[in-house]
Amino acid sequence: MHSDGFVSQARETIIHFPLAHRRQLVRSAACRLDQLNGQAATDFWKTLCSRLKTELFDTGQTYEDVRREILAFQAEVHRELLLLYEPIGGELSLAAT
């Protein structure tokens, strides 16, 4: 951008919303993993994490930042899986979803 003979270099900033806070993504991943077994579950998880890593790297994040994001997402999906089977009033909460 040129203005009055000066060059202004505007820098675009991408604000990243943490994976672990994306409730719909966490919930859908947990539900899908709950439906799969064995190699199908492993393949789904590897594909999802690979896609998420690519998206994070594309935003310019460092390897360590991406690693932390994926690990936090993994922990949140695990927590969500545990919640699927938490008893609520004598019944599994999975029945409510």
N, C-alpha and C positions, 0 to 999 in steps of 0.2 A: 504494500500500500504506500503510495507516494502522497505526501502532503507538505506543502510549503517547502519543498526541496529536501525534506527529511524522509528517510525510509523507515517505516514502522513495520516491524516484523511481528505480526499477530501469531500467537502460538495456539493451536487447537488443543484443548484439554478434554480427555475422555474420562468421565467419572464412572468408575466401575462399581456396580452393586454386587457385593459379595455373594458367591454361589450359595453358601450356607444359609443365606437370608432369603433366597428365592423359594418361598414356601411351595409354590405350585411345582417347581422343578424337583424339589426334595421329595414332596409327596408322591408325584407321579413316578419318580425313580424307585421309591420304596415299594409302591404298589406293583410296579412291573416286576421288580426283583422277587416279590412275594409270589407272583404267579409262575415264575420260572424256576427250573431246577438244573443242577449240574452245569454242563458245558454251555447250555443256552443262557443261563444266568451269568456265567463268566464272560461270554461273548458280548452280551448286552452291556455289562458293566465296563468292559474294556473299550467298547465302541463309544459309549457315553463319555467316559473320562477322556478319551482321545479327542473327541469333538470339543469338549469343554476346554481342554488344554490348548487346542488350536485357537479357539476363540480368545482365550486369555492372552496368549502370545501375540495374537494379532492386535491387541490393544496396547502392546508395548511393554507388558509386564515382564519382570525378570524371572529367571528360572526359580529362584527361591520364593518369590511372590506367588507364582503359579503353583508350586508345590504346596505351599501353605493353604492356598485356596482349595485345591483338590482334597487335601487331607481334612480340612474343616468341612467340606461338602460330604466327604465320606462319613465322617463322624455324625453329621446331621441326618444323613440317610439311615445310618444304623440306628440312631435314636428313634427315627420315625418308624422303622421296622419293629422295634421293641414296643412302641406305642400301639401298633396295630393289634398286638396280642395282649395288651394290658386289660385285665378284667375291669369292666364297668358294670356295677350292679349285678354281678354274678355272670355276666355275658361278656364275650370278647368284643373289644371295640371294633374289630374288623367287620363285624356284622353291621355296624352303624355307617360304614363307608360305602 
